[in-house]
């Protein structure tokens, strides 16, 4: 029973911590006069991905690579099939052609890079440094290109900043909120990883399955909340941008930073099955988005049904 309290408590703390971090960081940036474009490109993406980052690092340090890697691969799959599917069912997602071409290339590159390290069986620190450097290079490139020639893609980033949770007006309070959010997120990750390990041991389930399901969906809650809010506000570009950005961050930053802190041995199950599901979901997203540059409600429903089927399969083999 204690492990369930740890898992649920950890998920709640991750959600609260991620929310406070985004609120505090965005409010601090606005107080310093940082542009909405830069806030949308960096702070919102990094903030909503913090639960995944802290959870994967904690799992890797605790010698649970199944949770660390399963969290990233499972989160990317859930982001596309579950979260983007739900958002599209609420309101069809229009996609900017220019931003789509650039970001689609990057999300495919990130997915293929993840495939390579998973098939390699081991991710060393130097590969982690390459992943993180690639992400920062991409963010800088996008920021500079949008500053030179602002277009619909820049509006998307600014909408992401507008839709971000509002924080306190005073600088000291916003900084304290961001720091508190980080501390709560770290505590939540500890509880979640500890409870997940106990759950795997107690029921004879591999920690990879736990990472791909409970942990992956739990740490993706900030993306779910922000994407649903964006869809309800009819900011469909933001919902799509949240997921594409999150999937790029998850592979390049989270997997990269985790490997830098603690090199990761890749679970065999992910190499034989789950990484291919993630790649298939990415390919289908690109195809659907390219066909008319809009994700329709029926396509969102198909995504959700596919995710339910995938999860049911994982449970059946657990």
MITINU-130702 format. One record per residue (C-alpha): x, y, z; residue in one letter; residue number from 1. Coordinates in nm, 2 decimals, decimal comma, m for minus. Layout:
<rozas>
+--------+--------+--------+------+------+
!     xx !     yy !     zz ! resn ! resi !
+--------+--------+--------+------+------+
!      X !      Y !      Z !    a !  NUM !
...
+--------+--------+--------+------+------+
</rozas>
This chain:
<rozas>
+--------+--------+--------+------+------+
!     xx !     yy !     zz ! resn ! resi !
+--------+--------+--------+------+------+
!   0,00 !   0,00 !   0,00 !    x !    1 !
!   0,29 !   0,24 !   0,08 !    x !    2 !
!   0,42 !   0,21 !  m0,28 !    x !    3 !
!   0,08 !   0,33 !  m0,42 !    x !    4 !
!   0,09 !   0,63 !  m0,19 !    x !    5 !
!   0,45 !   0,70 !  m0,31 !    x !    6 !
!   0,35 !   0,67 !  m0,67 !    x !    7 !
!   0,03 !   0,89 !  m0,64 !    x !    8 !
!   0,20 !   1,13 !  m0,41 !    x !    9 !
!   0,50 !   1,16 !  m0,65 !    x !   10 !
!   0,28 !   1,22 !  m0,95 !    x !   11 !
!   0,09 !   1,50 !  m0,76 !    x !   12 !
!   0,41 !   1,66 !  m0,65 !    x !   13 !
!   0,55 !   1,64 !  m1,00 !    x !   14 !
!   0,24 !   1,82 !  m1,14 !    x !   15 !
!   0,25 !   2,08 !  m0,87 !    x !   16 !
!   0,62 !   2,13 !  m0,89 !    x !   17 !
!   0,61 !   2,16 !  m1,27 !    x !   18 !
!   0,33 !   2,41 !  m1,25 !    x !   19 !
!   0,50 !   2,63 !  m1,00 !    x !   20 !
!   0,83 !   2,62 !  m1,19 !    x !   21 !
!   0,66 !   2,73 !  m1,52 !    x !   22 !
!   0,47 !   3,01 !  m1,34 !    x !   23 !
!   0,77 !   3,14 !  m1,15 !    x !   24 !
!   1,01 !   3,11 !  m1,44 !    x !   25 !
!   0,78 !   3,28 !  m1,69 !    x !   26 !
!   0,69 !   3,56 !  m1,44 !    x !   27 !
!   1,06 !   3,62 !  m1,37 !    x !   28 !
!   1,14 !   3,63 !  m1,74 !    x !   29 !
!   0,86 !   3,88 !  m1,80 !    x !   30 !
!   0,98 !   4,10 !  m1,51 !    x !   31 !
!   1,33 !   4,10 !  m1,67 !    x !   32 !
!   1,18 !   4,21 !  m2,00 !    x !   33 !
!   1,25 !   3,88 !  m2,19 !    x !   34 !
!   1,05 !   3,86 !  m2,51 !    x !   35 !
!   0,74 !   3,64 !  m2,54 !    x !   36 !
!   0,92 !   3,46 !  m2,83 !    x !   37 !
!   1,21 !   3,35 !  m2,62 !    x !   38 !
!   0,99 !   3,26 !  m2,33 !    x !   39 !
!   0,78 !   3,04 !  m2,56 !    x !   40 !
!   1,08 !   2,87 !  m2,72 !    x !   41 !
!   1,27 !   2,80 !  m2,40 !    x !   42 !
!   1,11 !   2,84 !  m2,06 !    x !   43 !
!   0,77 !   2,69 !  m2,14 !    x !   44 !
!   0,93 !   2,39 !  m2,31 !    x !   45 !
!   1,19 !   2,33 !  m2,05 !    x !   46 !
!   0,95 !   2,39 !  m1,77 !    x !   47 !
!   0,68 !   2,14 !  m1,88 !    x !   48 !
!   0,96 !   1,88 !  m1,94 !    x !   49 !
!   1,11 !   1,92 !  m1,59 !    x !   50 !
!   0,91 !   1,63 !  m1,44 !    x !   51 !
!   1,05 !   1,39 !  m1,71 !    x !   52 !
!   1,40 !   1,52 !  m1,66 !    x !   53 !
!   1,41 !   1,49 !  m1,28 !    x !   54 !
!   1,24 !   1,15 !  m1,29 !    x !   55 !
!   1,47 !   1,00 !  m1,56 !    x !   56 !
!   1,79 !   1,13 !  m1,38 !    x !   57 !
!   1,66 !   1,00 !  m1,04 !    x !   58 !
!   1,59 !   0,66 !  m1,20 !    x !   59 !
!   1,92 !   0,64 !  m1,37 !    x !   60 !
!   2,11 !   0,73 !  m1,05 !    x !   61 !
!   1,91 !   0,46 !  m0,87 !    x !   62 !
!   2,01 !   0,20 !  m1,14 !    x !   63 !
!   1,67 !   0,17 !  m1,30 !    x !   64 !
!   1,74 !   0,23 !  m1,67 !    x !   65 !
!   1,40 !   0,08 !  m1,76 !    x !   66 !
!   1,23 !   0,37 !  m1,59 !    x !   67 !
!   1,48 !   0,63 !  m1,71 !    x !   68 !
!   1,46 !   0,53 !  m2,08 !    x !   69 !
!   1,10 !   0,41 !  m2,07 !    x !   70 !
!   0,99 !   0,75 !  m1,93 !    x !   71 !
!   1,14 !   0,93 !  m2,24 !    x !   72 !
!   1,01 !   0,68 !  m2,50 !    x !   73 !
!   0,68 !   0,63 !  m2,33 !    x !   74 !
!   0,63 !   1,01 !  m2,28 !    x !   75 !
!   0,70 !   1,08 !  m2,65 !    x !   76 !
!   0,45 !   0,81 !  m2,75 !    x !   77 !
!   0,19 !   0,93 !  m2,50 !    x !   78 !
!   0,25 !   1,29 !  m2,61 !    x !   79 !
!   0,15 !   1,21 !  m2,97 !    x !   80 !
!  m0,11 !   0,94 !  m2,94 !    x !   81 !
!  m0,28 !   1,04 !  m2,61 !    x !   82 !
!  m0,23 !   1,41 !  m2,55 !    x !   83 !
!  m0,23 !   1,54 !  m2,90 !    x !   84 !
!  m0,52 !   1,30 !  m2,98 !    x !   85 !
!  m0,73 !   1,44 !  m2,69 !    x !   86 !
!  m0,64 !   1,80 !  m2,79 !    x !   87 !
!  m0,74 !   1,74 !  m3,15 !    x !   88 !
!  m1,07 !   1,58 !  m3,04 !    x !   89 !
!  m1,15 !   1,90 !  m2,85 !    x !   90 !
!  m1,06 !   2,13 !  m3,14 !    x !   91 !
!  m0,89 !   2,05 !  m3,47 !    x !   92 !
!  m0,53 !   2,15 !  m3,47 !    x !   93 !
!  m0,42 !   2,38 !  m3,75 !    x !   94 !
!  m0,05 !   2,36 !  m3,83 !    x !   95 !
!   0,17 !   2,64 !  m3,97 !    x !   96 !
!   0,35 !   2,51 !  m4,29 !    x !   97 !
!   0,68 !   2,69 !  m4,24 !    x !   98 !
!   0,71 !   2,59 !  m3,87 !    x !   99 !
!   0,59 !   2,24 !  m3,95 !    x !  100 !
!   0,87 !   2,18 !  m4,20 !    x !  101 !
!   1,14 !   2,29 !  m3,97 !    x !  102 !
!   1,01 !   2,13 !  m3,65 !    x !  103 !
!   0,90 !   1,81 !  m3,82 !    x !  104 !
!   1,26 !   1,76 !  m3,95 !    x !  105 !
!   1,39 !   1,81 !  m3,60 !    x !  106 !
!   1,14 !   1,58 !  m3,43 !    x !  107 !
!   1,22 !   1,31 !  m3,68 !    x !  108 !
!   1,60 !   1,36 !  m3,64 !    x !  109 !
!   1,55 !   1,34 !  m3,26 !    x !  110 !
!   1,35 !   1,02 !  m3,29 !    x !  111 !
!   1,61 !   0,86 !  m3,52 !    x !  112 !
!   1,89 !   0,97 !  m3,28 !    x !  113 !
!   1,69 !   0,80 !  m3,00 !    x !  114 !
!   1,66 !   0,49 !  m3,21 !    x !  115 !
!   2,04 !   0,48 !  m3,27 !    x !  116 !
!   2,13 !   0,49 !  m2,90 !    x !  117 !
!   1,86 !   0,24 !  m2,81 !    x !  118 !
!   1,98 !  m0,01 !  m3,07 !    x !  119 !
!   2,34 !   0,06 !  m2,96 !    x !  120 !
!   2,24 !  m0,07 !  m2,62 !    x !  121 !
!   2,44 !   0,19 !  m2,42 !    x !  122 !
!   2,44 !   0,57 !  m2,40 !    x !  123 !
!   2,77 !   0,72 !  m2,28 !    x !  124 !
!   2,83 !   1,07 !  m2,15 !    x !  125 !
!   2,99 !   1,20 !  m2,47 !    x !  126 !
!   2,67 !   1,11 !  m2,66 !    x !  127 !
!   2,47 !   1,29 !  m2,40 !    x !  128 !
!   2,68 !   1,61 !  m2,45 !    x !  129 !
!   2,61 !   1,59 !  m2,82 !    x !  130 !
!   2,24 !   1,56 !  m2,77 !    x !  131 !
!   2,23 !   1,86 !  m2,53 !    x !  132 !
!   2,44 !   2,07 !  m2,76 !    x !  133 !
!   2,22 !   1,98 !  m3,06 !    x !  134 !
!   1,91 !   2,10 !  m2,87 !    x !  135 !
!   2,07 !   2,44 !  m2,77 !    x !  136 !
!   2,19 !   2,48 !  m3,13 !    x !  137 !
!   1,83 !   2,42 !  m3,25 !    x !  138 !
!   1,68 !   2,66 !  m3,01 !    x !  139 !
!   1,93 !   2,94 !  m3,10 !    x !  140 !
!   1,87 !   2,88 !  m3,47 !    x !  141 !
!   1,49 !   2,90 !  m3,43 !    x !  142 !
!   1,51 !   3,21 !  m3,22 !    x !  143 !
!   1,74 !   3,39 !  m3,46 !    x !  144 !
!   1,54 !   3,29 !  m3,77 !    x !  145 !
!   1,21 !   3,41 !  m3,61 !    x !  146 !
!   1,37 !   3,74 !  m3,49 !    x !  147 !
!   1,50 !   3,81 !  m3,85 !    x !  148 !
!   1,17 !   3,72 !  m4,02 !    x !  149 !
!   0,88 !   3,69 !  m3,78 !    x !  150 !
!   0,60 !   3,47 !  m3,91 !    x !  151 !
!   0,33 !   3,24 !  m3,79 !    x !  152 !
!   0,59 !   3,02 !  m3,62 !    x !  153 !
!   0,69 !   3,32 !  m3,40 !    x !  154 !
!   0,32 !   3,38 !  m3,31 !    x !  155 !
!   0,30 !   3,02 !  m3,20 !    x !  156 !
!   0,59 !   3,07 !  m2,96 !    x !  157 !
!   0,43 !   3,39 !  m2,83 !    x !  158 !
!   0,10 !   3,21 !  m2,78 !    x !  159 !
!   0,28 !   2,95 !  m2,58 !    x !  160 !
!   0,41 !   3,23 !  m2,35 !    x !  161 !
!   0,06 !   3,38 !  m2,32 !    x !  162 !
!  m0,10 !   3,05 !  m2,24 !    x !  163 !
!   0,16 !   2,96 !  m1,97 !    x !  164 !
!   0,02 !   2,98 !  m1,62 !    x !  165 !
!   0,04 !   3,33 !  m1,47 !    x !  166 !
!   0,28 !   3,38 !  m1,17 !    x !  167 !
!   0,32 !   3,66 !  m0,92 !    x !  168 !
!   0,41 !   4,01 !  m1,03 !    x !  169 !
!   0,70 !   4,07 !  m0,79 !    x !  170 !
!   1,04 !   3,94 !  m0,89 !    x !  171 !
!   1,13 !   3,80 !  m0,55 !    x !  172 !
!   0,81 !   3,60 !  m0,53 !    x !  173 !
!   0,84 !   3,46 !  m0,88 !    x !  174 !
!   1,20 !   3,35 !  m0,83 !    x !  175 !
!   1,10 !   3,18 !  m0,50 !    x !  176 !
!   0,81 !   3,01 !  m0,68 !    x !  177 !
!   1,04 !   2,87 !  m0,94 !    x !  178 !
!   1,29 !   2,75 !  m0,69 !    x !  179 !
!   1,01 !   2,59 !  m0,48 !    x !  180 !
!   0,88 !   2,43 !  m0,80 !    x !  181 !
!   1,22 !   2,27 !  m0,86 !    x !  182 !
!   1,24 !   2,14 !  m0,50 !    x !  183 !
!   0,89 !   1,99 !  m0,51 !    x !  184 !
!   0,96 !   1,83 !  m0,85 !    x !  185 !
!   1,27 !   1,67 !  m0,72 !    x !  186 !
!   1,09 !   1,54 !  m0,42 !    x !  187 !
!   0,80 !   1,41 !  m0,64 !    x !  188 !
!   1,05 !   1,23 !  m0,86 !    x !  189 !
!   1,21 !   1,05 !  m0,57 !    x !  190 !
!   0,87 !   0,93 !  m0,44 !    x !  191 !
!   0,76 !   0,82 !  m0,79 !    x !  192 !
!   1,08 !   0,63 !  m0,87 !    x !  193 !
!   1,09 !   0,47 !  m0,53 !    x !  194 !
!   0,73 !   0,36 !  m0,55 !    x !  195 !
!   0,76 !   0,24 !  m0,91 !    x !  196 !
!   1,06 !   0,02 !  m0,82 !    x !  197 !
!   0,87 !  m0,13 !  m0,54 !    x !  198 !
!   0,57 !  m0,19 !  m0,76 !    x !  199 !
!   0,78 !  m0,36 !  m1,02 !    x !  200 !
!   0,94 !  m0,59 !  m0,76 !    x !  201 !
!   0,62 !  m0,66 !  m0,58 !    x !  202 !
!   0,42 !  m0,77 !  m0,89 !    x !  203 !
!   0,71 !  m0,92 !  m1,08 !    x !  204 !
!   0,68 !  m0,65 !  m1,36 !    x !  205 !
!   0,98 !  m0,51 !  m1,53 !    x !  206 !
!   1,06 !  m0,15 !  m1,44 !    x !  207 !
!   1,06 !  m0,08 !  m1,82 !    x !  208 !
!   0,68 !  m0,15 !  m1,84 !    x !  209 !
!   0,63 !   0,08 !  m1,54 !    x !  210 !
!   0,84 !   0,35 !  m1,70 !    x !  211 !
!   0,65 !   0,32 !  m2,03 !    x !  212 !
!   0,31 !   0,35 !  m1,87 !    x !  213 !
!   0,26 !   0,49 !  m1,52 !    x !  214 !
!   0,57 !   0,70 !  m1,51 !    x !  215 !
!   0,55 !   0,82 !  m1,87 !    x !  216 !
!   0,19 !   0,93 !  m1,85 !    x !  217 !
!   0,23 !   1,08 !  m1,51 !    x !  218 !
!   0,53 !   1,29 !  m1,60 !    x !  219 !
!   0,34 !   1,41 !  m1,92 !    x !  220 !
!   0,06 !   1,56 !  m1,72 !    x !  221 !
!   0,20 !   1,92 !  m1,76 !    x !  222 !
!   0,19 !   1,88 !  m2,14 !    x !  223 !
!  m0,16 !   1,73 !  m2,12 !    x !  224 !
!  m0,29 !   2,03 !  m1,91 !    x !  225 !
!  m0,12 !   2,29 !  m2,13 !    x !  226 !
!  m0,24 !   2,13 !  m2,45 !    x !  227 !
!  m0,60 !   2,09 !  m2,34 !    x !  228 !
!  m0,61 !   2,45 !  m2,22 !    x !  229 !
!  m0,47 !   2,56 !  m2,56 !    x !  230 !
!  m0,73 !   2,36 !  m2,74 !    x !  231 !
!  m1,01 !   2,50 !  m2,53 !    x !  232 !
!  m0,88 !   2,85 !  m2,61 !    x !  233 !
!  m0,87 !   2,75 !  m2,98 !    x !  234 !
!  m0,49 !   2,81 !  m2,98 !    x !  235 !
!  m0,45 !   2,49 !  m3,18 !    x !  236 !
!  m0,10 !   2,60 !  m3,29 !    x !  237 !
!   0,01 !   2,60 !  m2,92 !    x !  238 !
!  m0,12 !   2,25 !  m2,85 !    x !  239 !
!   0,07 !   2,11 !  m3,15 !    x !  240 !
!   0,38 !   2,32 !  m3,07 !    x !  241 !
!   0,38 !   2,19 !  m2,71 !    x !  242 !
!   0,40 !   1,83 !  m2,82 !    x !  243 !
!   0,65 !   1,87 !  m3,10 !    x !  244 !
!   0,87 !   2,08 !  m2,86 !    x !  245 !
!   0,83 !   1,84 !  m2,58 !    x !  246 !
!   0,93 !   1,54 !  m2,79 !    x !  247 !
!   1,24 !   1,72 !  m2,91 !    x !  248 !
!   1,33 !   1,82 !  m2,55 !    x !  249 !
!   1,26 !   1,47 !  m2,42 !    x !  250 !
!   1,52 !   1,30 !  m2,64 !    x !  251 !
!   1,79 !   1,56 !  m2,68 !    x !  252 !
!   1,78 !   1,73 !  m2,34 !    x !  253 !
!   1,63 !   1,47 !  m2,10 !    x !  254 !
!   1,79 !   1,16 !  m2,24 !    x !  255 !
!   2,11 !   1,36 !  m2,30 !    x !  256 !
!   2,13 !   1,52 !  m1,96 !    x !  257 !
!   2,05 !   1,19 !  m1,79 !    x !  258 !
!   2,34 !   1,02 !  m1,98 !    x !  259 !
!   2,57 !   1,30 !  m1,88 !    x !  260 !
!   2,49 !   1,25 !  m1,51 !    x !  261 !
!   2,47 !   0,87 !  m1,53 !    x !  262 !
!   2,54 !   0,67 !  m1,85 !    x !  263 !
!   2,25 !   0,45 !  m1,94 !    x !  264 !
!   2,22 !   0,09 !  m2,04 !    x !  265 !
!   1,93 !   0,05 !  m2,28 !    x !  266 !
!   1,66 !  m0,20 !  m2,20 !    x !  267 !
!   1,62 !  m0,49 !  m2,45 !    x !  268 !
!   1,24 !  m0,46 !  m2,46 !    x !  269 !
!   1,25 !  m0,10 !  m2,57 !    x !  270 !
!   1,50 !  m0,19 !  m2,85 !    x !  271 !
!   1,28 !  m0,47 !  m2,98 !    x !  272 !
!   0,93 !  m0,31 !  m2,96 !    x !  273 !
!   0,86 !   0,03 !  m2,79 !    x !  274 !
!   1,11 !   0,24 !  m2,98 !    x !  275 !
!   0,94 !   0,13 !  m3,30 !    x !  276 !
!   0,60 !   0,23 !  m3,17 !    x !  277 !
!   0,74 !   0,57 !  m3,09 !    x !  278 !
!   0,89 !   0,60 !  m3,44 !    x !  279 !
!   0,56 !   0,49 !  m3,60 !    x !  280 !
!   0,36 !   0,74 !  m3,39 !    x !  281 !
!   0,61 !   1,02 !  m3,50 !    x !  282 !
!   0,58 !   0,91 !  m3,87 !    x !  283 !
!   0,20 !   0,90 !  m3,86 !    x !  284 !
!   0,19 !   1,25 !  m3,69 !    x !  285 !
!   0,41 !   1,39 !  m3,97 !    x !  286 !
!   0,19 !   1,23 !  m4,23 !    x !  287 !
!  m0,14 !   1,35 !  m4,08 !    x !  288 !
!   0,00 !   1,70 !  m4,03 !    x !  289 !
!   0,13 !   1,72 !  m4,38 !    x !  290 !
!  m0,20 !   1,62 !  m4,53 !    x !  291 !
!  m0,38 !   1,96 !  m4,52 !    x !  292 !
!  m0,17 !   2,10 !  m4,23 !    x !  293 !
!  m0,45 !   2,02 !  m3,99 !    x !  294 !
!  m0,51 !   1,74 !  m3,74 !    x !  295 !
!  m0,88 !   1,66 !  m3,76 !    x !  296 !
!  m1,10 !   1,53 !  m3,48 !    x !  297 !
!  m1,13 !   1,18 !  m3,63 !    x !  298 !
!  m0,75 !   1,16 !  m3,66 !    x !  299 !
!  m0,72 !   1,26 !  m3,29 !    x !  300 !
!  m0,97 !   0,98 !  m3,20 !    x !  301 !
!  m0,76 !   0,74 !  m3,40 !    x !  302 !
!  m0,46 !   0,84 !  m3,20 !    x !  303 !
!  m0,63 !   0,79 !  m2,87 !    x !  304 !
!  m0,76 !   0,45 !  m2,97 !    x !  305 !
!  m0,41 !   0,35 !  m3,09 !    x !  306 !
!  m0,27 !   0,45 !  m2,75 !    x !  307 !
!  m0,53 !   0,25 !  m2,56 !    x !  308 !
!  m0,44 !  m0,05 !  m2,77 !    x !  309 !
!  m0,07 !   0,00 !  m2,71 !    x !  310 !
!  m0,12 !   0,03 !  m2,34 !    x !  311 !
!  m0,34 !  m0,28 !  m2,33 !    x !  312 !
!  m0,07 !  m0,48 !  m2,50 !    x !  313 !
!   0,19 !  m0,36 !  m2,25 !    x !  314 !
!  m0,03 !  m0,47 !  m1,96 !    x !  315 !
!  m0,10 !  m0,81 !  m2,12 !    x !  316 !
!   0,28 !  m0,89 !  m2,14 !    x !  317 !
!   0,36 !  m0,74 !  m1,79 !    x !  318 !
+--------+--------+--------+------+------+
</rozas>
